[in-house]
Each structure stands twice: as structure tokens, then as C-alpha cells.
Amino acid sequence: MLVPIKEMLADASKRRYGLGMFDAINQEMVDGIIAAAEAERAPVILATVKAFGNLLSMADSMLYAIKKASVPIALEVDHGTMEACFQGLAAGYNFVMYDGSMLPFDENAANTRIIAEAAHAVGAGVEAELGHVANAEVTYENANQEEKENIYTDPEEAVKFVEMTGVDCLAVSVGTLHGRYKSAPDLQFDLIRDLKQALNLPLVIHGSSGITDEDVKKAVAAGVCKMNFFTDLADAAARRIAAVPDIAALGFNKLMSAARDAVKDCTIDKIRLLGASGKA
């Protein structure tokens, strides 16, 4: 069932568990994520990124699957530009994440405020990012050094940003990276606690794939309300397909079934780590 993100965040904050947000690139991933949520009786956030090329093409099928599901699910535009956020709202997404993290503070805040007002007018929720979570696998040639490095979130700036924008949750930079880590991430748990104390708002961590199980639990205990996963799910699906005997002789449908089952198993693992099992 499609549920407002504000309700889901409020419940997670009250009962001290983490909401898992899972990006999907095709219907098999969508089906695997929802199957895991139903198996664990857990609320989840299903998402996609415009860079995947399926932001609009999958909207109807994702909404259909969500509305048939028996557990609470929100549908999010992840790392959206202003254009992508508006497109997502028009297509039925009930949660958008505007990423202006590489813009100057005032411009990020002004743009986020515009998105927040539009989203709230149609009953949707808004996430923004302050600080910058860098990419562990930088492949873009024109990236400057600032774009390649984490910019940690400053608690005082975060308070001002939330007041200026009216966001429902805030993605913070506390030591994680997007993509596949070359070395273990060094999460700044003191910073998480400082941000939680400074803000009366749910905190979000991006780049959660690759974080140790222990650190996922510690992040939730420190005050993180939502953690985002994609790479772990995609890698689990790839490994499962690669392990299929006589893979060349199988039809595409069987390979996709294997991928779906791997995504389901990986999602179940994350749900349990977040303490979200049985919270639906």
C-alpha cells in the first residue's frame, strides 16, 4: 500500500528502527524488494534515479505493485534535479529527494524550498542533502576535487537549512560514499549524534551499501532514521546469476528470476539489520 512518507518516518522515529530505501532498475528488483518487505512484515521505501533511465517509464508499474502490497511503501525519486522532482510528482511519486548538495548553501536552500512547497501541496514528502556524499567510483572526467571528496554536514548549517526549506528529512554526509567502497567507510558517529541533537528531523544516510552490519545497527542507534541501498542489491543479483550452472543455456526469464530472488534475500538482510522486521 502506498503510505505517506511522513507517517513512515514518524513511526520509525518513535519506535527507533531504520527505514530501508531500495533503488530499483527493473521490475525484477521491484518485485524482489516488495516480496522481502512482505516476508518480513516491514515498511520500505522503493525508489529509482533518473540516471537509471526509468524514472517515468516504471512509475505506473511500480505504483501498481505498491498498491497491491500488504505493507506500507513510499515511492521516491532519488537524487533528483528540480526537473526530475517535478516529473516524479506529476507521475505519482509521493516522496522526492532533491539533490542540490554541490550548489552553494543559499542556492541549495532556495531550490529545495521550491520543491518542498510543490511537494507538500500535493501531499508528498521531501528529502534534501546538505554536505556532499561523494562517489567511491568517480568515473566522470570533468569532476573537480570538491566533487570527488566528502563534505561533512555542519550541524549549525543544518539547523538553518531545515528552517529555510521545510524538508521532511535530511540526507547528511557523515563518512559514507556512493558505490563500491575501496576501503571500509569511517562513519562519524559523534557527528550523527550531534546532528540528531541539533535537528528535530529524521536523518538519512546515503551510500549504505558496503557498511558493516555492526555499523548499520550503530547508525540507527545513533539517530539515523533512513538508510539507502542499491549497490549491495545489484551485486547480489549479479553474483546469483553468475553462479547459475550452464548459464548460457538458460532463458532470460530464468536469469531474471534468479536476480529477483537474490534481491529479495539481500533486502531481507537489510530490513533485519535496520530493526524494521514486524514493524508494518
TIDRENZA-731303 format. One record per residue (C-alpha): chain; x, y, z; residue in three letters. Coordinates in steps of 0.05 Angstrom, whole numbers, plus 5000, padded with zeros to 4 digits. Example, Ala and Ser with C-alpha at 12.3 -4.5 7.8 and 13.67 -1.06 7.14 Angstrom:
residues 2
<r chain="A" x="5246" y="4910" z="5156" res="ALA"/>
<r chain="A" x="5273" y="4979" z="5143" res="SER"/>
end
This chain:
residues 280
<r chain="A" x="5000" y="5000" z="5000" res="MET"/>
<r chain="A" x="5024" y="5070" z="4985" res="LEU"/>
<r chain="A" x="5034" y="5107" z="5050" res="VAL"/>
<r chain="A" x="5055" y="5180" z="5062" res="PRO"/>
<r chain="A" x="5129" y="5183" z="5080" res="ILE"/>
<r chain="A" x="5115" y="5229" z="5139" res="LYS"/>
<r chain="A" x="5075" y="5173" z="5172" res="GLU"/>
<r chain="A" x="5130" y="5123" z="5159" res="MET"/>
<r chain="A" x="5186" y="5169" z="5184" res="LEU"/>
<r chain="A" x="5145" y="5186" z="5246" res="ALA"/>
<r chain="A" x="5135" y="5113" z="5263" res="ASP"/>
<r chain="A" x="5208" y="5095" z="5252" res="ALA"/>
<r chain="A" x="5230" y="5153" z="5296" res="SER"/>
<r chain="A" x="5181" y="5135" z="5351" res="LYS"/>
<r chain="A" x="5197" y="5061" z="5352" res="ARG"/>
<r chain="A" x="5272" y="5070" z="5339" res="ARG"/>
<r chain="A" x="5282" y="5029" z="5277" res="TYR"/>
<r chain="A" x="5310" y="5046" z="5208" res="GLY"/>
<r chain="A" x="5272" y="5051" z="5143" res="LEU"/>
<r chain="A" x="5307" y="5019" z="5084" res="GLY"/>
<r chain="A" x="5305" y="5055" z="5018" res="MET"/>
<r chain="A" x="5320" y="5009" z="4960" res="PHE"/>
<r chain="A" x="5334" y="5034" z="4889" res="ASP"/>
<r chain="A" x="5308" y="4990" z="4832" res="ALA"/>
<r chain="A" x="5327" y="4989" z="4759" res="ILE"/>
<r chain="A" x="5276" y="4939" z="4733" res="ASN"/>
<r chain="A" x="5213" y="4902" z="4752" res="GLN"/>
<r chain="A" x="5250" y="4842" z="4779" res="GLU"/>
<r chain="A" x="5284" y="4886" z="4831" res="MET"/>
<r chain="A" x="5217" y="4919" z="4848" res="VAL"/>
<r chain="A" x="5185" y="4851" z="4857" res="ASP"/>
<r chain="A" x="5243" y="4825" z="4899" res="GLY"/>
<r chain="A" x="5243" y="4886" z="4945" res="ILE"/>
<r chain="A" x="5167" y="4883" z="4956" res="ILE"/>
<r chain="A" x="5170" y="4807" z="4967" res="ALA"/>
<r chain="A" x="5223" y="4818" z="5021" res="ALA"/>
<r chain="A" x="5181" y="4872" z="5055" res="ALA"/>
<r chain="A" x="5120" y="4827" z="5057" res="GLU"/>
<r chain="A" x="5160" y="4767" z="5082" res="ALA"/>
<r chain="A" x="5187" y="4810" z="5139" res="GLU"/>
<r chain="A" x="5124" y="4850" z="5150" res="ARG"/>
<r chain="A" x="5166" y="4912" z="5144" res="ALA"/>
<r chain="A" x="5154" y="4982" z="5116" res="PRO"/>
<r chain="A" x="5202" y="5001" z="5059" res="VAL"/>
<r chain="A" x="5216" y="5057" z="5011" res="ILE"/>
<r chain="A" x="5221" y="5039" z="4937" res="LEU"/>
<r chain="A" x="5260" y="5087" z="4894" res="ALA"/>
<r chain="A" x="5293" y="5100" z="4828" res="THR"/>
<r chain="A" x="5341" y="5151" z="4799" res="VAL"/>
<r chain="A" x="5332" y="5190" z="4734" res="LYS"/>
<r chain="A" x="5403" y="5168" z="4715" res="ALA"/>
<r chain="A" x="5377" y="5097" z="4711" res="PHE"/>
<r chain="A" x="5331" y="5119" z="4654" res="GLY"/>
<r chain="A" x="5268" y="5090" z="4685" res="ASN"/>
<r chain="A" x="5242" y="5148" z="4728" res="LEU"/>
<r chain="A" x="5179" y="5156" z="4686" res="LEU"/>
<r chain="A" x="5176" y="5091" z="4647" res="SER"/>
<r chain="A" x="5170" y="5049" z="4710" res="MET"/>
<r chain="A" x="5125" y="5095" z="4750" res="ALA"/>
<r chain="A" x="5059" y="5061" z="4733" res="ASP"/>
<r chain="A" x="5085" y="4991" z="4743" res="SER"/>
<r chain="A" x="5117" y="5008" z="4810" res="MET"/>
<r chain="A" x="5054" y="5043" z="4834" res="LEU"/>
<r chain="A" x="5012" y="4983" z="4813" res="TYR"/>
<r chain="A" x="5058" y="4935" z="4852" res="ALA"/>
<r chain="A" x="5059" y="4981" z="4913" res="ILE"/>
<r chain="A" x="4983" y="4988" z="4915" res="LYS"/>
<r chain="A" x="4976" y="4912" z="4913" res="LYS"/>
<r chain="A" x="5026" y="4903" z="4970" res="ALA"/>
<r chain="A" x="5002" y="4889" z="5041" res="SER"/>
<r chain="A" x="5057" y="4931" z="5075" res="VAL"/>
<r chain="A" x="5070" y="5006" z="5078" res="PRO"/>
<r chain="A" x="5112" y="5031" z="5020" res="ILE"/>
<r chain="A" x="5132" y="5100" z="4996" res="ALA"/>
<r chain="A" x="5156" y="5114" z="4925" res="LEU"/>
<r chain="A" x="5215" y="5161" z="4920" res="GLU"/>
<r chain="A" x="5252" y="5199" z="4867" res="VAL"/>
<r chain="A" x="5324" y="5190" z="4889" res="ASP"/>
<r chain="A" x="5377" y="5244" z="4875" res="HIS"/>
<r chain="A" x="5331" y="5285" z="4833" res="GLY"/>
<r chain="A" x="5344" y="5350" z="4797" res="THR"/>
<r chain="A" x="5289" y="5402" z="4803" res="MET"/>
<r chain="A" x="5262" y="5377" z="4736" res="GLU"/>
<r chain="A" x="5263" y="5304" z="4758" res="ALA"/>
<r chain="A" x="5228" y="5320" z="4823" res="CYS"/>
<r chain="A" x="5172" y="5357" z="4787" res="PHE"/>
<r chain="A" x="5167" y="5300" z="4737" res="GLN"/>
<r chain="A" x="5163" y="5249" z="4793" res="GLY"/>
<r chain="A" x="5109" y="5287" z="4830" res="LEU"/>
<r chain="A" x="5067" y="5291" z="4766" res="ALA"/>
<r chain="A" x="5077" y="5216" z="4755" res="ALA"/>
<r chain="A" x="5053" y="5196" z="4824" res="GLY"/>
<r chain="A" x="5115" y="5191" z="4867" res="TYR"/>
<r chain="A" x="5096" y="5210" z="4938" res="ASN"/>
<r chain="A" x="5167" y="5226" z="4961" res="PHE"/>
<r chain="A" x="5223" y="5264" z="4925" res="VAL"/>
<r chain="A" x="5296" y="5275" z="4943" res="MET"/>
<r chain="A" x="5324" y="5338" z="4913" res="TYR"/>
<r chain="A" x="5400" y="5337" z="4909" res="ASP"/>
<r chain="A" x="5430" y="5406" z="4909" res="GLY"/>
<r chain="A" x="5489" y="5385" z="4952" res="SER"/>
<r chain="A" x="5541" y="5412" z="4904" res="MET"/>
<r chain="A" x="5508" y="5480" z="4900" res="LEU"/>
<r chain="A" x="5524" y="5540" z="4945" res="PRO"/>
<r chain="A" x="5485" y="5537" z="5010" res="PHE"/>
<r chain="A" x="5435" y="5592" z="4993" res="ASP"/>
<r chain="A" x="5420" y="5564" z="4923" res="GLU"/>
<r chain="A" x="5411" y="5494" z="4950" res="ASN"/>
<r chain="A" x="5364" y="5520" z="5004" res="ALA"/>
<r chain="A" x="5324" y="5564" z="4955" res="ALA"/>
<r chain="A" x="5314" y="5507" z="4905" res="ASN"/>
<r chain="A" x="5296" y="5458" z="4960" res="THR"/>
<r chain="A" x="5244" y="5506" z="4987" res="ARG"/>
<r chain="A" x="5211" y="5510" z="4918" res="ILE"/>
<r chain="A" x="5209" y="5434" z="4914" res="ILE"/>
<r chain="A" x="5183" y="5428" z="4985" res="ALA"/>
<r chain="A" x="5126" y="5476" z="4973" res="GLU"/>
<r chain="A" x="5105" y="5440" z="4909" res="ALA"/>
<r chain="A" x="5110" y="5371" z="4941" res="ALA"/>
<r chain="A" x="5073" y="5389" z="5004" res="HIS"/>
<r chain="A" x="5017" y="5420" z="4962" res="ALA"/>
<r chain="A" x="5002" y="5351" z="4934" res="VAL"/>
<r chain="A" x="5014" y="5312" z="4998" res="GLY"/>
<r chain="A" x="5084" y="5287" z="4981" res="ALA"/>
<r chain="A" x="5146" y="5287" z="5025" res="GLY"/>
<r chain="A" x="5214" y="5319" z="5011" res="VAL"/>
<r chain="A" x="5286" y="5299" z="5027" res="GLU"/>
<r chain="A" x="5346" y="5343" z="5012" res="ALA"/>
<r chain="A" x="5421" y="5335" z="5022" res="GLU"/>
<r chain="A" x="5467" y="5383" z="5060" res="LEU"/>
<r chain="A" x="5541" y="5368" z="5057" res="GLY"/>
<r chain="A" x="5561" y="5322" z="5000" res="HIS"/>
<r chain="A" x="5566" y="5246" z="4997" res="VAL"/>
<r chain="A" x="5619" y="5233" z="4945" res="ALA"/>
<r chain="A" x="5623" y="5175" z="4896" res="ASN"/>
<r chain="A" x="5671" y="5118" z="4913" res="ALA"/>
<r chain="A" x="5678" y="5102" z="4839" res="GLU"/>
<r chain="A" x="5688" y="5170" z="4807" res="VAL"/>
<r chain="A" x="5690" y="5160" z="4732" res="THR"/>
<r chain="A" x="5669" y="5228" z="4708" res="TYR"/>
<r chain="A" x="5729" y="5262" z="4677" res="GLU"/>
<r chain="A" x="5707" y="5334" z="4690" res="ASN"/>
<r chain="A" x="5694" y="5326" z="4764" res="ALA"/>
<r chain="A" x="5731" y="5376" z="4807" res="ASN"/>
<r chain="A" x="5766" y="5355" z="4871" res="GLN"/>
<r chain="A" x="5708" y="5380" z="4914" res="GLU"/>
<r chain="A" x="5660" y="5334" z="4877" res="GLU"/>
<r chain="A" x="5706" y="5275" z="4890" res="LYS"/>
<r chain="A" x="5710" y="5285" z="4965" res="GLU"/>
<r chain="A" x="5661" y="5283" z="5022" res="ASN"/>
<r chain="A" x="5638" y="5349" z="5050" res="ILE"/>
<r chain="A" x="5614" y="5334" z="5121" res="TYR"/>
<r chain="A" x="5549" y="5364" z="5145" res="THR"/>
<r chain="A" x="5556" y="5421" z="5194" res="ASP"/>
<r chain="A" x="5502" y="5418" z="5250" res="PRO"/>
<r chain="A" x="5494" y="5494" z="5254" res="GLU"/>
<r chain="A" x="5485" y="5499" z="5178" res="GLU"/>
<r chain="A" x="5437" y="5440" z="5181" res="ALA"/>
<r chain="A" x="5392" y="5476" z="5231" res="VAL"/>
<r chain="A" x="5390" y="5538" z="5187" res="LYS"/>
<r chain="A" x="5377" y="5496" z="5124" res="PHE"/>
<r chain="A" x="5318" y="5459" z="5154" res="VAL"/>
<r chain="A" x="5287" y="5524" z="5178" res="GLU"/>
<r chain="A" x="5295" y="5555" z="5109" res="MET"/>
<r chain="A" x="5268" y="5495" z="5069" res="THR"/>
<r chain="A" x="5215" y="5458" z="5109" res="GLY"/>
<r chain="A" x="5241" y="5389" z="5088" res="VAL"/>
<r chain="A" x="5214" y="5326" z="5120" res="ASP"/>
<r chain="A" x="5282" y="5292" z="5128" res="CYS"/>
<r chain="A" x="5354" y="5309" z="5114" res="LEU"/>
<r chain="A" x="5408" y="5268" z="5080" res="ALA"/>
<r chain="A" x="5474" y="5281" z="5116" res="VAL"/>
<r chain="A" x="5546" y="5268" z="5099" res="SER"/>
<r chain="A" x="5578" y="5230" z="5157" res="VAL"/>
<r chain="A" x="5631" y="5186" z="5124" res="GLY"/>
<r chain="A" x="5595" y="5143" z="5073" res="THR"/>
<r chain="A" x="5605" y="5142" z="4997" res="LEU"/>
<r chain="A" x="5562" y="5123" z="4938" res="HIS"/>
<r chain="A" x="5581" y="5059" z="4901" res="GLY"/>
<r chain="A" x="5631" y="5006" z="4918" res="ARG"/>
<r chain="A" x="5680" y="5022" z="4973" res="TYR"/>
<r chain="A" x="5754" y="5014" z="4961" res="LYS"/>
<r chain="A" x="5764" y="5011" z="5036" res="SER"/>
<r chain="A" x="5718" y="5007" z="5096" res="ALA"/>
<r chain="A" x="5680" y="5072" z="5109" res="PRO"/>
<r chain="A" x="5695" y="5111" z="5172" res="ASP"/>
<r chain="A" x="5628" y="5133" z="5198" res="LEU"/>
<r chain="A" x="5628" y="5194" z="5243" res="GLN"/>
<r chain="A" x="5581" y="5171" z="5298" res="PHE"/>
<r chain="A" x="5594" y="5232" z="5341" res="ASP"/>
<r chain="A" x="5573" y="5276" z="5283" res="LEU"/>
<r chain="A" x="5509" y="5234" z="5274" res="ILE"/>
<r chain="A" x="5493" y="5244" z="5347" res="ARG"/>
<r chain="A" x="5508" y="5319" z="5343" res="ASP"/>
<r chain="A" x="5462" y="5326" z="5282" res="LEU"/>
<r chain="A" x="5407" y="5286" z="5315" res="LYS"/>
<r chain="A" x="5411" y="5330" z="5377" res="GLN"/>
<r chain="A" x="5411" y="5395" z="5336" res="ALA"/>
<r chain="A" x="5354" y="5376" z="5289" res="LEU"/>
<r chain="A" x="5284" y="5354" z="5306" res="ASN"/>
<r chain="A" x="5282" y="5317" z="5240" res="LEU"/>
<r chain="A" x="5295" y="5246" z="5213" res="PRO"/>
<r chain="A" x="5366" y="5236" z="5188" res="LEU"/>
<r chain="A" x="5384" y="5198" z="5124" res="VAL"/>
<r chain="A" x="5448" y="5163" z="5104" res="ILE"/>
<r chain="A" x="5463" y="5152" z="5030" res="HIS"/>
<r chain="A" x="5515" y="5102" z="5007" res="GLY"/>
<r chain="A" x="5495" y="5049" z="5058" res="SER"/>
<r chain="A" x="5517" y="4990" z="5015" res="SER"/>
<r chain="A" x="5583" y="4965" z="5040" res="GLY"/>
<r chain="A" x="5575" y="4990" z="5111" res="ILE"/>
<r chain="A" x="5587" y="4934" z="5161" res="THR"/>
<r chain="A" x="5528" y="4902" z="5194" res="ASP"/>
<r chain="A" x="5552" y="4928" z="5261" res="GLU"/>
<r chain="A" x="5557" y="5000" z="5235" res="ASP"/>
<r chain="A" x="5487" y="4997" z="5205" res="VAL"/>
<r chain="A" x="5460" y="4980" z="5273" res="LYS"/>
<r chain="A" x="5503" y="5033" z="5307" res="LYS"/>
<r chain="A" x="5479" y="5086" z="5257" res="ALA"/>
<r chain="A" x="5406" y="5071" z="5273" res="VAL"/>
<r chain="A" x="5421" y="5072" z="5347" res="ALA"/>
<r chain="A" x="5456" y="5139" z="5339" res="ALA"/>
<r chain="A" x="5395" y="5171" z="5308" res="GLY"/>
<r chain="A" x="5392" y="5153" z="5233" res="VAL"/>
<r chain="A" x="5321" y="5141" z="5210" res="CYS"/>
<r chain="A" x="5330" y="5121" z="5137" res="LYS"/>
<r chain="A" x="5387" y="5086" z="5101" res="MET"/>
<r chain="A" x="5394" y="5079" z="5025" res="ASN"/>
<r chain="A" x="5416" y="5016" z="4989" res="PHE"/>
<r chain="A" x="5428" y="4998" z="4917" res="PHE"/>
<r chain="A" x="5498" y="4970" z="4903" res="THR"/>
<r chain="A" x="5491" y="4912" z="4951" res="ASP"/>
<r chain="A" x="5426" y="4891" z="4917" res="LEU"/>
<r chain="A" x="5454" y="4898" z="4847" res="ALA"/>
<r chain="A" x="5517" y="4859" z="4865" res="ASP"/>
<r chain="A" x="5477" y="4804" z="4899" res="ALA"/>
<r chain="A" x="5435" y="4796" z="4835" res="ALA"/>
<r chain="A" x="5498" y="4793" z="4792" res="ALA"/>
<r chain="A" x="5531" y="4741" z="4836" res="ARG"/>
<r chain="A" x="5468" y="4698" z="4836" res="ARG"/>
<r chain="A" x="5463" y="4699" z="4760" res="ILE"/>
<r chain="A" x="5538" y="4685" z="4752" res="ALA"/>
<r chain="A" x="5531" y="4624" z="4797" res="ALA"/>
<r chain="A" x="5476" y="4592" z="4756" res="VAL"/>
<r chain="A" x="5502" y="4527" z="4724" res="PRO"/>
<r chain="A" x="5505" y="4527" z="4648" res="ASP"/>
<r chain="A" x="5483" y="4599" z="4648" res="ILE"/>
<r chain="A" x="5486" y="4606" z="4572" res="ALA"/>
<r chain="A" x="5433" y="4552" z="4563" res="ALA"/>
<r chain="A" x="5381" y="4585" z="4607" res="LEU"/>
<r chain="A" x="5328" y="4632" z="4582" res="GLY"/>
<r chain="A" x="5326" y="4705" z="4602" res="PHE"/>
<r chain="A" x="5265" y="4695" z="4645" res="ASN"/>
<r chain="A" x="5302" y="4644" z="4689" res="LYS"/>
<r chain="A" x="5361" y="4691" z="4698" res="LEU"/>
<r chain="A" x="5315" y="4747" z="4718" res="MET"/>
<r chain="A" x="5280" y="4701" z="4768" res="SER"/>
<r chain="A" x="5348" y="4687" z="4799" res="ALA"/>
<r chain="A" x="5362" y="4761" z="4803" res="ALA"/>
<r chain="A" x="5294" y="4775" z="4835" res="ARG"/>
<r chain="A" x="5306" y="4721" z="4888" res="ASP"/>
<r chain="A" x="5376" y="4749" z="4903" res="ALA"/>
<r chain="A" x="5348" y="4819" z="4912" res="VAL"/>
<r chain="A" x="5294" y="4792" z="4958" res="LYS"/>
<r chain="A" x="5346" y="4756" z="5002" res="ASP"/>
<r chain="A" x="5392" y="4817" z="5005" res="CYS"/>
<r chain="A" x="5334" y="4863" z="5022" res="THR"/>
<r chain="A" x="5311" y="4817" z="5078" res="ILE"/>
<r chain="A" x="5382" y="4820" z="5107" res="ASP"/>
<r chain="A" x="5380" y="4897" z="5107" res="LYS"/>
<r chain="A" x="5310" y="4900" z="5137" res="ILE"/>
<r chain="A" x="5332" y="4856" z="5195" res="ARG"/>
<r chain="A" x="5395" y="4898" z="5207" res="LEU"/>
<r chain="A" x="5353" y="4961" z="5209" res="LEU"/>
<r chain="A" x="5306" y="4930" z="5260" res="GLY"/>
<r chain="A" x="5246" y="4940" z="5215" res="ALA"/>
<r chain="A" x="5220" y="4868" z="5214" res="SER"/>
<r chain="A" x="5150" y="4864" z="5242" res="GLY"/>
<r chain="A" x="5140" y="4940" z="5241" res="LYS"/>
<r chain="A" x="5089" y="4941" z="5185" res="ALA"/>
end
